[in-house]
Amino acid sequence: MTNDMIELKTAPADFRFPTTNQTRHCFTRYIEFHRCLAAKGEESNECERFAKYYRSLCPGDWVSILQFFECC
């Protein structure tokens, strides 16, 4: 049995969002992820950090709603 430890992290602090309400921070990270995909392609691993950020900041229901409106 190996002792592979999973390190859990959230998005780092961002000076653009100093208040406790993280709604805009969530949305901005989501947009940054999709801009990265558009610029570097869907096969790029460089965008994965943005995906981790928005997934840690945004509630799952919000992500579902954002993905729904992305298609329209």
Secondary structure, DSSP 8 states (H G I E B T S, - for coil): --------------TT--SS--HHHHHHHHHHHHHHHHHH-TT-STTHHHHHHHHHHS-HHHHHHHHHHH--
